[in-house]
Amino acid sequence: MTLMELSVSYRQQADVLRHRIQLVSELPARTAEERMMKTERLRLLEAMRRDVRDVAVICERYYDRSYRRNERYTL
């Protein structure tokens, strides 16, 4: 598997996470505890999606000489 193929799979997973975020955000929160749990779940899903998307970009641009850094990851 090449890094470009791997990046496609990371992008697909980011789409899955985006869809999950949309579903969770549409759930009603009746109590303060449910609202807090929903907020925490959304925060974790967003972090996961951001990380997966960042790794996809790194895999896509790994061999590009002009791409040096990501704010979190260094090549």
Contact map, one row per residue, 1 for C-alpha under 8 A:
111011000000000000000000000000000000000000000000000000000000000000000000000
111111000000000000000000000000000000000000000000000000000000000000000000000
111111100000000000000000000000000000000000000000000000000011010000000000000
011111110000000000000000000000000000000000000000000000000011000000000000000
111111111000000000000000000000000000000000000000000000000000000000000000000
111111111100000000000000000000000000000000000000000000010010000000000000000
001111111110000000000000000000000000000000000000000000111011000000000000000
000111111111000000000000000000000000000000000000000000010000000000000000000
000011111111100000000000000000000000000000000000000000000000000000000000000
000001111111110000000000000000000000000000000000000110110000000000000000000
000000111111111000000000000000000000000000000000000110010000000000000000000
000000011111111100000000000000000000000000000000000000000000000000000000000
000000001111111110000000000000000000000000000000100100000000000000000000000
000000000111111111000000000000000000000000000000110110000000000000000000000
000000000011111111100000000000000000000000000000000000000000000000000000000
000000000001111111110000000000000000000000000000000000000000000000000000000
000000000000111111111000000000000000000000001101100000000000000000000000000
000000000000011111111100000000000000000000000100100000000000000000000000000
000000000000001111111110000000000000000000000000000000000000000000000000000
000000000000000111111111000000000000000000001000000000000000000000000000000
000000000000000011111111100000000000000001001100000000000000000000000000000
000000000000000001111111110000000000000000000000000000000000000000000000000
000000000000000000111111111000000000000000000000000000000000000000000000000
000000000000000000011111111000000000010011000000000000000000000000000000000
000000000000000000001111111000000000010001000000000000000000000000000000000
000000000000000000000111111100000000000000000000000000000000000000000000000
000000000000000000000011111110000000000000000000000000000000000000000000000
000000000000000000000000011111000000000000000000000000000000000000000000000
000000000000000000000000001111110110010000000000000000000000000000000000000
000000000000000000000000000111110110000000000000000000000000000000000000000
000000000000000000000000000011111110000000000000000000000000000000000000000
000000000000000000000000000011111111000000000000000000000000000000000000000
000000000000000000000000000000111111100000000000000000000000000000000000000
000000000000000000000000000011111111110000000000000000000000000000000000000
000000000000000000000000000011111111111000000000000000000000000000000000000
000000000000000000000000000000011111111100000000000000000000000000000000000
000000000000000000000000000000001111111110000000000000000000000000000000000
000000000000000000000001100010000111111111000000000000000000000000000000000
000000000000000000000000000000000011111111100000000000000000000000000000000
000000000000000000000000000000000001111111110000000000000000000000000000000
000000000000000000000001000000000000111111111000000000000000000000000000000
000000000000000000001001100000000000011111111100000000000000000000000000000
000000000000000000000000000000000000001111111110000000000000000000000000000
000000000000000000000000000000000000000111111111000000000000000000000000000
000000000000000010011000000000000000000011111111100000000000000000000000000
000000000000000011001000000000000000000001111111110000000000000000000000000
000000000000000000000000000000000000000000111111111000000000000000000000000
000000000000000010000000000000000000000000011111111100000000000000000000000
000000000000110011000000000000000000000000001111111110000000000000000000000
000000000000010000000000000000000000000000000111111111000000000000000000000
000000000000000000000000000000000000000000000011111111100000000000000000000
000000000110110000000000000000000000000000000001111111110000000000000000000
000000000110010000000000000000000000000000000000111111111000000000000000000
000000000000000000000000000000000000000000000000011111111100000000000100000
000000100100000000000000000000000000000000000000001111111110000000000000000
000001110110000000000000000000000000000000000000000111111111000000000000000
000000100000000000000000000000000000000000000000000011111111100000000000000
000000000000000000000000000000000000000000000000000001111111110000000100000
001101100000000000000000000000000000000000000000000000111111110000000000000
001100100000000000000000000000000000000000000000000000011111111000000000000
000000000000000000000000000000000000000000000000000000001111111100100000000
001000000000000000000000000000000000000000000000000000000111111110100000001
000000000000000000000000000000000000000000000000000000000001111110000000000
000000000000000000000000000000000000000000000000000000000000111111100000000
000000000000000000000000000000000000000000000000000000000000011111110000000
000000000000000000000000000000000000000000000000000000000000000111110000000
000000000000000000000000000000000000000000000000000000000000110111111000000
000000000000000000000000000000000000000000000000000000000000000011111100011
000000000000000000000000000000000000000000000000000000000000000000111110111
000000000000000000000000000000000000000000000000000001000100000000011111110
000000000000000000000000000000000000000000000000000000000000000000001111110
000000000000000000000000000000000000000000000000000000000000000000000111110
000000000000000000000000000000000000000000000000000000000000000000001111111
000000000000000000000000000000000000000000000000000000000000000000011111111
000000000000000000000000000000000000000000000000000000000000010000011000111
